Amino acid sequence: MMADAPKKIATRAAYGKALVRLGEINPDVVVLDADLAKSTKTDEFAARFPDRFFEMGIAEADMMGTAAGLAASGKIPFASTFAVFAAGRAFDQVRQVIGYPGLNVKIGASHGGITVGEDGASHQSVEDIALMRAIPGMTVIVPADAMETEKAVFAAAQHKGPVYIRLGRSGVPVIFDDNYNFEIGRAALLREGGDVTIIACGVLVSFALEAASRLSEENGVSARVLNMATIKPADDEAVIAAARETGAIVTAEEHSVIGGLGSAVCEITAERFPVPVERVGIRDAFGQSGTPEELLRAYGLLPEDIVKAALRAVERKRGTTR
Amino acid sequence: MLGCDVHCCQVPALAEDEVRMLKERARRVRVHVLRATAEAGSGHPGGSLSSAEILATLYFKVMRINPKDPGWPDRDRFVLSKGHAAPALYAVLAEAGFFPVEELLTLRKFGSRLQGHPSMKHTPGVEMSTGSLGQGLSTANGMALAARLDGRPTRVYVLLGDGELEEGQVWEAAMTSVHRKLDNLTAFVDYNGLQIDGPVTDVKSLDNIAARWRAFGWHVLEIDGHDVRAIFAACEEAKATKGKPTVVVAHTVKGRGVPFMENVVDWHGKAPSRDQAEEAVRRIEQEAE
């Protein structure tokens, strides 16, 4: 499927366009940013709806609090900044005045993970999903491509309560078309398979598909691929079905293996249907400067890393079933 | 020291019966605070007592609210940024009719709607969940912005502690209020001079509070925070002030109204015993007579 260079669009770009479309149909939607509107792509909304855009300056804590106040007055605020600031710097604000009261604030967190690239570890969030997932009642979504991002933005606006949407800086291949039916809490089956299931989110979904093709062609392994865009609430049933039907699971995410998608899947399988799980993710480390490609390679997040993990999982499955 | 920096004489004054009524409400707030914290065995009486007149004047004279319809969209809103003064907020809410006065004695108990710090999800009339200091002004700004967007007459009030001004977010928010010209927002600082670890000036010197706010571009008033006339006049002046938010630096006494609590740091976060509470209530009632 990667024969022709696929069309690549960054999910942050799709986010910016989706906000404009959402703003056109929903007058309650307002957008806040903390001096990163050009990067998070909220500048398009700002230009189109200046009265409903609030530039908060370099003050993420204040931005989250202001968003909470707007939500308490019936608005649907999308508060945007880099993931590392949204989840890290403003964690307490998100917890205290958005999460605890269950306010209807949507956090559009761009520049998630290490594919931020050259800016280095200070700007690369490897733990934001873990932080946000731990807040009671917080919905966490990591879209895989531009189409899923647009649908997630609209679904988030429909959803009552706080939502964290993690977006990427770098272009990613378009996987879904307009017929895709995105639902919060629902994993999407992208490829059927019986030997192992690769459960991925965000940037690593297209890599998971590539890995599944290679596993089939080079190793004779039939891999199911699930796109689990909603990390929380997780699609327990899809994970359990994968465990039951394929007996081995690989998770793949651009995030620490501690607290993200891999952890979520392990929690479900450990409690309800234990099978071998291999986690592809960042191994308790900070990022560093480099191109996204260099970093994906250095941190073991490429299709070949998923292939190796899948082979390990299949081997473990056979070992335990023998 | 305790005068407006603009001429107050032009704003409407309270009638004598209104002054009596507000003092009586403040007195009842104090009684509720003492009995509820004694019953709970924990809580923060000192900073609740220092804010009694501010809360009483806001809820029984200044703010447009409807306890029978807590979600009335055009209502004025109050955010208790110094959330530990919850016993005083609950007292005015109960007195105003948002929930029964008897419920005040369930403060901090398991299953109660009256959580240790204000929770908008639990308690009718509470407009924002607070308790983690430094966050209320940002949320109040959001409410003021929403009111402006919707063209509502809503005015937003927020009460901060003086020690709370040590939180950096307060000053982020203070910049936002001014940048957005939020003249529908009035902040009060309950300047009682004490925080848990000691006098505010010793913990982290906060000299010239008024000058700090002025430097941030606010319209600043300084009043006696136990004088209901001055509180009302400040709110009226804030309403008449266009193009910028107003902050009222309210000089207060921590533990006010209870001689053994006044200006004693320990009563920040310690509940009176039942006997102490009843002794304090007797003193308050004697004073009223």
Interface residues (C-beta under 8 A of the other chain):
Chain A: V30 D51 R52 F54 M56 G57 A59 A61 D62 M63 M64 G65 T66 A67 A68 G69 L70 A71 A72 S73 G74 K75 P77 D92 Q93 Q96 V97 Y100 P101 G102
Chain B: P73 R77 V79 S119 M120 K121 E127 M128 S129 T130 G131 S132 Q135 G136 L137 S138 T139 A140 N141 G142 M143 A144 L145 A146 A147 L149 D150 G168 Q169 E172 A173 M175 T176 H179 R180
